[in-house]
Amino acid sequence: MLISLFTQSLFAFDLKRAIEVTGEVGFDGIEIACQKPHLTLSQAQSERRIIMLSIKTAGLAVSALSTYTNFTELEAAKRSRKDLMSFIKFASEFETDTIKFTPGPPSSANASRKDWETFERELEPCVKLAESQNVKLAVETHLNMLTDTTLNAVRLVDMFDSPALGVNLDFCNVFLGGDAPSESILQLKDKIYFTHVKDVDTDVSNRYWTPLGQGKLNYPEIIKTLSEIDYNGYLSIECLYDEIREKPSEVVENDFKYLARLLDADAATNC
């Protein structure tokens, strides 16, 4: 397994500096947030060669292009379809075969038949294009969206009998949705195309994001289960807790070191 950084963690920096920091820390890959202040569609069109030079100079690979889409609300879905199809076409120029996207609200419990139908109709041409471009679309398990539980992530992927469509399994999000992350891994198996790694603590009244290893997620067990299904893709760290705004470089380095230690321990166990 490889370690990636989701550049949303470094929105305190412009994309150039975010790339530099990611490389300096020692990450294998970089998941590029496809919105301001990082990679807009216009930047992907006009600056992609310069961006890729920066990424290669930093010793990184692009683990995924990470889009922010809404395929349930009609007008937003039309825009999302257009944007996602554009990023699919750009994927090869960023030397990646993976694009993360979000399904859109509401939560699965509040979703109507129309929400699901709009999603299916507007995503279909994206899936067909991804097939033709050998691109993998990874829909994120996301709070307050259609994929807020593992069961509904499976339902969404099963809408299309396509190798182009899989899941970006966010372990923390499925945990907050009431699922055990290791069980989610076993349910999704070969449809896990990408992952998000973050941690959370909770009490009766609220939740708050924490550094890796300081919250409720059992990452040693998660890594063990991923090894059991022979997952060899990216674990992409997403830092959301407050310290990221004050000392972004230190925060991402600490989370990187924690995850790297777990992977080293897992590799030693499986030797």
C-alpha positions in Angstrom: 0.0 0.0 0.0 1.1 3.5 -0.8 0.5 6.8 1.2 -1.0 9.8 -0.5 -1.9 13.3 0.7 -5.2 14.9 -0.2 -4.3 18.5 -1.0 -7.4 19.7 0.7 -5.3 19.2 3.8 -3.1 22.0 2.6 -5.6 24.6 1.5 -3.4 27.0 3.6 -1.0 26.9 0.6 -1.3 27.4 -3.1 -0.9 24.2 -5.1 2.7 24.7 -5.9 3.7 24.9 -2.2 1.3 22.0 -1.3 3.1 19.9 -3.9 6.5 20.8 -2.4 5.4 20.1 1.2 4.0 16.7 0.1 7.2 15.7 -1.5 9.4 17.0 1.4 7.4 14.9 4.0 8.0 11.8 1.9 4.5 10.8 0.6 4.3 8.5 -2.4 1.5 10.3 -4.1 -0.6 13.4 -4.1 -4.4 13.5 -4.5 -5.2 16.9 -6.1 -8.2 18.8 -4.9 -10.0 20.0 -8.1 -11.2 23.3 -6.8 -9.8 26.6 -5.6 -7.2 27.3 -4.3 -5.7 24.3 -6.0 -6.8 22.8 -9.4 -9.7 24.4 -11.2 -10.8 23.2 -14.6 -9.3 26.2 -16.3 -5.9 25.5 -14.6 -6.1 21.9 -15.6 -6.5 23.1 -19.2 -3.8 25.7 -19.2 -1.3 24.8 -16.5 -1.2 21.0 -16.5 2.3 20.6 -17.9 3.8 23.1 -15.3 1.9 21.3 -12.5 3.1 17.9 -13.6 6.7 19.2 -13.7 6.3 20.4 -10.1 4.9 17.0 -9.1 7.6 15.0 -10.7 10.3 17.3 -9.3 8.9 16.6 -5.9 9.2 12.9 -6.5 5.5 12.3 -6.4 2.8 10.5 -8.5 -0.7 11.7 -8.8 -2.8 9.2 -6.8 -6.1 10.7 -8.0 -7.8 13.8 -9.2 -10.4 14.7 -6.5 -13.6 16.4 -7.8 -16.4 17.9 -5.8 -19.6 16.9 -7.6 -23.4 16.8 -7.0 -25.3 14.4 -9.2 -28.6 14.6 -7.4 -29.8 18.2 -7.8 -30.7 18.7 -11.5 -28.9 21.9 -12.4 -25.8 21.0 -10.3 -25.8 17.5 -11.8 -25.6 18.9 -15.3 -22.6 21.0 -14.4 -21.0 18.2 -12.5 -21.4 15.9 -15.5 -19.7 18.3 -17.7 -16.9 19.0 -15.3 -16.3 15.3 -14.4 -16.1 14.4 -18.1 -13.5 17.1 -18.6 -11.4 15.8 -15.8 -11.7 12.2 -17.2 -10.2 13.5 -20.4 -7.4 15.2 -18.5 -6.6 12.1 -16.4 -3.9 10.7 -18.7 -2.1 14.0 -18.8 -1.8 14.0 -15.0 -0.6 10.4 -15.3 -3.4 9.0 -13.2 -6.2 6.5 -13.8 -8.3 7.5 -10.8 -10.8 10.2 -10.3 -12.7 10.6 -7.0 -16.1 12.2 -7.1 -19.0 12.8 -4.6 -22.6 11.7 -5.3 -24.4 14.7 -3.8 -26.9 15.2 -1.0 -29.2 14.3 0.7 -28.4 11.5 3.1 -29.5 8.0 2.0 -32.2 8.1 4.6 -33.7 11.3 3.2 -33.1 10.5 -0.5 -36.1 10.3 -2.8 -36.5 8.1 -5.9 -35.9 11.2 -8.0 -32.5 11.8 -6.3 -31.4 8.3 -7.3 -32.8 8.6 -10.8 -31.1 11.9 -11.4 -27.8 10.5 -10.2 -28.0 7.5 -12.4 -29.0 9.5 -15.5 -26.4 12.2 -15.2 -23.6 9.9 -14.2 -24.1 7.3 -17.0 -22.3 9.3 -19.8 -19.4 9.8 -17.3 -19.1 6.1 -16.7 -19.1 5.3 -20.4 -16.4 7.9 -21.1 -14.3 6.6 -18.2 -14.6 3.1 -19.7 -13.3 4.3 -23.1 -10.4 6.2 -21.4 -9.5 3.4 -19.0 -10.2 5.7 -16.0 -11.5 4.5 -12.7 -14.2 6.6 -11.0 -14.2 6.3 -7.3 -17.4 7.5 -5.6 -16.7 8.7 -2.0 -18.5 7.3 1.0 -19.6 10.6 2.3 -21.7 11.9 5.2 -25.0 13.4 4.4 -24.9 12.1 0.8 -26.3 9.1 -1.0 -23.2 7.0 0.0 -23.3 7.7 3.7 -23.5 3.9 4.4 -21.7 0.9 2.9 -25.0 -0.6 1.8 -25.8 2.5 -0.2 -22.3 2.7 -1.7 -22.9 -0.9 -3.0 -26.3 0.1 -4.3 -24.9 3.0 -6.2 -22.0 1.0 -7.8 -24.4 -1.8 -8.7 -26.4 0.6 -10.8 -23.8 0.2 -13.5 -22.2 -3.1 -14.5 -18.9 -1.3 -15.2 -15.3 -1.8 -14.2 -15.0 2.0 -14.4 -17.0 2.6 -11.3 -15.9 1.8 -7.8 -15.6 3.3 -4.4 -13.4 5.8 -2.5 -13.7 4.2 0.9 -13.5 6.9 3.6 -13.1 4.8 6.7 -14.0 7.6 9.1 -17.2 8.5 7.1 -18.5 5.0 7.1 -17.7 4.7 10.8 -19.8 7.9 11.5 -22.5 6.4 9.3 -22.8 3.5 11.7 -20.6 0.9 9.9 -17.5 -0.9 11.1 -14.8 0.0 8.6 -13.3 -3.5 8.5 -16.7 -4.9 7.6 -17.0 -2.2 4.9 -13.7 -3.3 3.4 -14.9 -6.9 3.2 -18.2 -5.9 1.7 -16.7 -3.7 -1.0 -13.5 -5.8 -1.7 -12.5 -5.4 -5.3 -14.6 -2.3 -5.8 -12.3 -0.3 -3.5 -10.4 1.9 -6.0 -9.1 4.5 -3.5 -9.3 5.3 0.2 -9.4 8.3 2.6 -7.7 8.2 6.0 -8.6 10.5 8.8 -9.7 10.2 12.5 -12.5 11.4 14.7 -13.5 11.5 18.3 -17.1 11.6 19.4 -19.2 12.1 22.5 -22.9 12.4 23.1 -23.3 15.9 21.8 -20.7 16.3 19.0 -17.8 15.0 17.0 -14.4 16.5 16.3 -11.5 15.6 14.0 -8.3 14.4 15.5 -4.8 13.4 14.5 -4.5 9.8 13.3 -4.4 7.4 16.2 -6.0 9.7 18.6 -9.6 9.1 17.7 -12.1 6.3 17.5 -10.8 4.6 14.3 -8.9 1.3 14.8 -6.3 1.8 12.0 -4.2 -1.3 12.9 -7.3 -3.4 12.3 -8.2 -1.5 9.1 -4.7 -2.0 7.7 -4.8 -5.7 8.6 -8.1 -6.1 6.8 -6.9 -4.3 3.7 -3.9 -6.6 3.6 -6.2 -9.6 3.8 -8.1 -8.6 0.7 -4.7 -7.8 -1.0 -5.5 -4.1 -1.4 -2.4 -2.5 -2.9 -3.6 1.0 -3.7 -3.4 4.4 -2.0 -4.2 5.4 1.5 -4.8 9.1 1.1 -4.5 11.2 4.3 -7.1 13.9 4.8 -6.4 16.3 7.7 -9.4 18.2 8.9 -8.6 19.0 12.5 -8.0 22.6 13.7 -4.2 22.5 13.9 -4.0 22.1 10.1 -4.6 25.9 9.7 -1.9 26.8 12.2 0.9 24.4 11.3 0.0 22.6 8.1 3.4 21.1 7.3 3.8 19.7 10.8 0.3 18.2 10.9 0.6 16.3 7.7 4.0 15.0 8.6 2.8 13.7 11.9 -0.1 11.9 10.3 2.2 10.5 7.6 4.6 9.1 10.2 1.8 7.4 12.1 0.4 5.7 9.0 3.9 4.7 7.7 4.6 3.0 11.1 1.4 1.0 10.8 2.3 -0.1 7.2 5.8 -1.1 8.3 4.4 -3.1 11.2 1.9 -4.8 8.9 4.6 -5.6 6.4 6.8 -7.1 9.1 3.9 -9.3 10.3 3.3 -10.6 6.8 6.9 -11.4 6.0 
